[in-house]
């Protein structure tokens, strides 16, 4: 077995694997990746985040931000104004996560056409099988 395989098995099974899986589930969420990347260098208001993330609903963004706040990746600051102003900022922990997040996003951008080609080929093959039945 390779050292990477052994390390991954250890990470996944030792020292409270439930916490590992729950954090991985949170971080792997598509909205989390985008929010962390956007908050890496600047503080943003809820409406700015909403406008910057195509396809996210207000409810989903709210749930994502609450989860990130709970995990210590984002801070939330509420200003006593009318209407209320709420700003979000990545914590030191969130900023530390942003580098691998941006690296993952870059990998996706670099390979998305290739992946899309594989998806189409797979779907075409699956369609061919299902039409023979």
N, C-alpha and C positions, 0 to 999 in steps of 0.2 A: 504494500500500500504506500502511496505517496505521502509526503509530509503534509501537503494541503488537504488531502482526504482525511488524514488522521486529525488534523487541526479542526476541520469542519465538524467531524463527528464529535470531538470533544466540546466544541462550542455549543453544538445543538443538544447535547445530552447532560453536560455537567453544570454545576452551579446554578440551579434553578432554571431548568429549560423552559418553564412556563413564561417566565419574564422575558427570556430571549425571544420566544415565539410571539409574544404580545407586542414587544417593541418592533420586531421585524414586520409584523402585520401593520402596525401604525406607520412605520417609515415607508413601507412598500406601497402604501395607498397613493393613487395618482395625484390626489389633491394635495397631500402632504408634501410630495416631492416638489410640486410647483410653488407652494407657499413658502417652504424653506428656502428655495432658490431666490424667490422674490424678496424675502426679508433679510437676506444675507448682508446687504450693505446699507439698507435704509429702513426707517420706520414708515409704515403705511397705515392709512385709515382703512376701515372695513370696506368702504365704498371703492377705494382705490384698488384693493385686492380683488373685489368683485369684478371691477371693470377690466382688470389685467388677466383674469383667468376665464377664457371662453368656455362656456358649457357648465360652469359650476352654479348651483342654485344658492340662494341666500342661506337656506337651511343647511346644505351640505358644507358650505364654507364656515358657518357658525359651529357645526359639529367638529369639523377638522381643527379649527382654531382652539376650541375648548380642549380637545384631546392633546394638541401640541402644548398648550399651556399646562395641562395636568402632568405631562411628561417632562416639563421643564425646558422645552425647546423654544418656547415663545413666551413673551410677557405681554400683558394687556394693561393699557393705561386708560382710565376713563376720566374725562374732564367734565367738571360740573358746569356745563353750558347748556343753552337751549338753542337748537337741538343738541343732545349729548354728542360729544366727540369721543371716539374710541380709537386708539392707535395700538398697533401691534409691532413688536420688534423681536428679532431672533435673539435668544440668550447666547452666552458664550458656548453652551452645549449645542445649540441650534446652528451657530456659525461653524462649529467644528464638523457638523453633519453636512453642511452645504457643499463642501469641496467634493466628497464622493457623490453627492446628488447631482451636481453640475457635470461631473465626469460621466455619470450614468446617462444624463440627458444628452451629452455630446456623443456618446457611443450610440444612442438611439438615433440621433440625427444622421450620424455617419452610416448607419446600417439599415435605416428604415425602408429604403427601396428594395434592398436584398430580401429583407424579411417579408415585405409585401409580396414580392415575387414568389417566395416559398409558400405563403398563405394561399395565393391564387392557385398555384400548382396543386397544393394539397386539397383545396376545395374542389377543383376541377376533377381530380382523381376520385375524391369521395362521391361527387355527383355521378361520375361514370359508373361507379360500383352500385350506387343506389338505383340507377335507371335500369341496370341489368336484372334486377330482382323481379 
